[in-house]
Amino acid sequence: MPCPETIIFCLDTSAEVQTGHFNQMTYWEAIREDLMMFVHQKHSFSPNHQFGILNLALEVFWELHPTTDIEKFNQAMQLLRPFPERIAHCDLSSCITSVKDHIPKTSQEGILRIIVVYARSKAPTLESLEQSPAIQKYDNVFVDYLILCSDINDPEVTSIDLALNSLHNHWSSRTGEGYCFTASKRTQAQWRVISLLAHPDQRPKDQLSD
């Protein structure tokens, strides 16, 4: 039986995820479809995997606490709606405080994975963390992220990349092992999500970034 994984999707719900498009699909329509496929596949590998949803708006809050019930996950994804307005500012600090209770005590008991999907044009911050004492780092926590954008060469994408990577480095001792992806096309987004299916210890290290 595969090692249990608690996978929490931190989903950007600013208006940009709804106004951005891959051809005929909005970013939101595309990523919702891809993540539901992802969960179906992971559940077929092991029914012990858990899936949760964090809503990334101005701050981070729970839409669905981790569960093995994929019907609950699908229902939560169908009901989740992006905000009608753009939200420029974003503090990801509460992501860490929100999920700390779901970190397995040892690697043998399982791992915690955070998958951040980000679509707004301004980089997020970690303001609250930067004003706090150093937090404990874990060897069974992994943070991957997927940036949805119209142009992967936009300088702001680099700023977003650096900010999201700092989230991984704040609390994972596995520095440099998070996947760092961007997608400006529908097929790119699909393949990025497929690349995240494997357990972090089993995936190619030469594909850690674009």
TIFI-593589 format. One record per residue (C-alpha): residue in one letter; x, y, z. Coordinates in steps of 0.02 Angstrom, whole numbers, always signed. Layout:
N
R   rest        x        y        z
R      A        X        Y        Z
...
This chain:
210
R   rest        x        y        z
R      M       +0       +0       +0
R      P      +72     +172      -47
R      C     +126     +289      +91
R      P      -25     +393     +145
R      E      -24     +569      +75
R      T     -124     +716     +140
R      I     -138     +831      -10
R      I     -204    +1006      +16
R      F     -240    +1116     -134
R      C     -218    +1301      -99
R      L     -320    +1380     -237
R      D     -313    +1559     -295
R      T     -492    +1622     -306
R      S     -460    +1802     -360
R      A     -552    +1865     -513
R      E     -399    +1833     -621
R      V     -424    +1646     -612
R      Q     -593    +1676     -694
R      T     -543    +1810     -820
R      G     -385    +1720     -878
R      H     -412    +1599    -1021
R      F     -334    +1448    -1105
R      N     -421    +1465    -1274
R      Q     -605    +1430    -1237
R      M     -583    +1381    -1054
R      T     -554    +1496     -907
R      Y     -408    +1457     -793
R      W     -536    +1407     -662
R      E     -630    +1286     -774
R      A     -468    +1205     -830
R      I     -388    +1185     -659
R      R     -550    +1123     -580
R      E     -560     +987     -713
R      D     -376     +941     -693
R      L     -379     +932     -503
R      M     -535     +823     -500
R      M     -445     +705     -620
R      F     -292     +711     -507
R      V     -392     +663     -353
R      H     -480     +522     -445
R      Q     -312     +451     -499
R      K     -231     +467     -328
R      H     -381     +386     -244
R      S     -366     +238     -364
R      F     -185     +217     -307
R      S     -236     +213     -124
R      P     -403     +248      -37
R      N     -302     +310     +114
R      H     -245     +471      +29
R      Q     -334     +626      +96
R      F     -378     +783       +1
R      G     -419     +957      +64
R      I     -450    +1131       -8
R      L     -385    +1297      +55
R      N     -464    +1452      -22
R      L     -331    +1581      -63
R      A     -415    +1751      -63
R      L     -346    +1899      +36
R      E     -288    +1768     +162
R      V     -307    +1580     +169
R      F     -458    +1488     +240
R      W     -529    +1312     +232
R      E     -658    +1258     +104
R      L     -635    +1072     +141
R      H     -533     +992     +279
R      P     -435     +837     +224
R      T     -546     +688     +186
R      T     -534     +521      +97
R      D     -710     +548      +27
R      I     -680     +603     -153
R      E     -865     +638     -180
R      K     -853     +772      -45
R      F     -700     +840     -133
R      N     -788     +846     -302
R      Q     -939     +930     -226
R      A     -831    +1062     -141
R      M     -742    +1097     -305
R      Q     -906    +1116     -398
R      L     -974    +1236     -267
R      L     -817    +1342     -252
R      R     -827    +1505     -348
R      P     -694    +1637     -384
R      F     -718    +1810     -312
R      P     -791    +1938     -434
R      E     -656    +2068     -395
R      R     -469    +2065     -417
R      I     -374    +2039     -254
R      A     -202    +2114     -276
R      H     -130    +2082     -103
R      C     -105    +1905      -40
R      D      -23    +1847     +122
R      L      +15    +1661     +118
R      S      +73    +1654     +299
R      S      -91    +1583     +360
R      C      -66    +1434     +244
R      I      +61    +1365     +367
R      T      -43    +1394     +523
R      S     -196    +1319     +438
R      V     -115    +1152     +395
R      K       +3    +1122     +542
R      D     -119    +1004     +629
R      H     -120     +893     +475
R      I      +68     +858     +471
R      P     +100     +672     +507
R      K     +215     +646     +657
R      T     +339     +541     +558
R      S     +377     +507     +375
R      Q     +323     +326     +405
R      E     +149     +387     +450
R      G     +136     +487     +290
R      I     +174     +654     +210
R      L      +89     +821     +192
R      R      +85     +900      +20
R      I      +29    +1077      -18
R      I       -8    +1114     -200
R      V      -28    +1301     -231
R      V     -118    +1356     -389
R      Y      -89    +1541     -418
R      A     -160    +1653     -554
R      R     -151    +1835     -499
R      S      -25    +1954     -574
R      K      +55    +2015     -412
R      A     +171    +1908     -307
R      P     +109    +1846     -137
R      T     +194    +1890      +26
R      L     +237    +1801     +188
R      E     +220    +1957     +295
R      S     +159    +1876     +455
R      L     +293    +1741     +449
R      E     +432    +1865     +421
R      Q     +382    +1952     +584
R      S     +375    +1788     +682
R      P     +510    +1678     +759
R      A     +581    +1539     +650
R      I     +461    +1394     +634
R      Q     +500    +1209     +641
R      K     +551    +1127     +477
R      Y     +489     +954     +427
R      D     +560     +818     +316
R      N     +387     +753     +268
R      V     +312     +918     +205
R      F     +319     +965      +20
R      V     +256    +1121      -66
R      D     +229    +1122     -255
R      Y     +154    +1263     -354
R      L      +80    +1298     -523
R      I      +74    +1477     -589
R      L      -60    +1509     -722
R      C      -14    +1655     -833
R      S      -28    +1725    -1008
R      D     +160    +1746    -1032
R      I     +288    +1639     -939
R      N     +423    +1767     -983
R      D     +336    +1909     -890
R      P     +459    +1975     -757
R      E     +320    +1972     -628
R      V     +308    +1783     -649
R      T     +486    +1771     -583
R      S     +437    +1871     -429
R      I     +289    +1756     -400
R      D     +402    +1605     -422
R      L     +524    +1667     -290
R      A     +386    +1711     -166
R      L     +302    +1540     -181
R      N     +468    +1450     -168
R      S     +502    +1539       -4
R      L     +343    +1460      +66
R      H     +419    +1288      +37
R      N     +585    +1339     +113
R      H     +503    +1412     +268
R      W     +445    +1246     +335
R      S     +516    +1102     +233
R      S     +690    +1034     +266
R      R     +685     +961      +89
R      T     +750    +1121      +11
R      G     +740    +1123     -178
R      E     +624     +973     -191
R      G     +462    +1064     -228
R      Y     +400    +1070     -407
R      C     +394    +1246     -478
R      F     +286    +1255     -633
R      T     +210    +1387     -745
R      A      +78    +1361     -878
R      S      +18    +1479    -1013
R      K      -70    +1346    -1118
R      R     -205    +1218    -1081
R      T      -97    +1068    -1121
R      Q      +42    +1136    -1012
R      A      -75    +1148     -863
R      Q     -135     +970     -891
R      W      +39     +898     -899
R      R      +97     +998     -747
R      V      -43     +923     -643
R      I       -5     +748     -708
R      S     +177     +773     -658
R      L     +119     +800     -479
R      L      +37     +628     -464
R      A     +194     +536     -408
R      H     +251     +533     -227
R      P     +383     +671     -208
R      D     +518     +542     -169
R      Q     +479     +447     -329
R      R     +473     +587     -457
R      P     +619     +642     -569
R      K     +723     +777     -487
R      D     +770     +847     -659
R      Q     +591     +909     -684
R      L     +582    +1018     -528
R      S     +552    +1175     -631
R      D     +511    +1230     -808
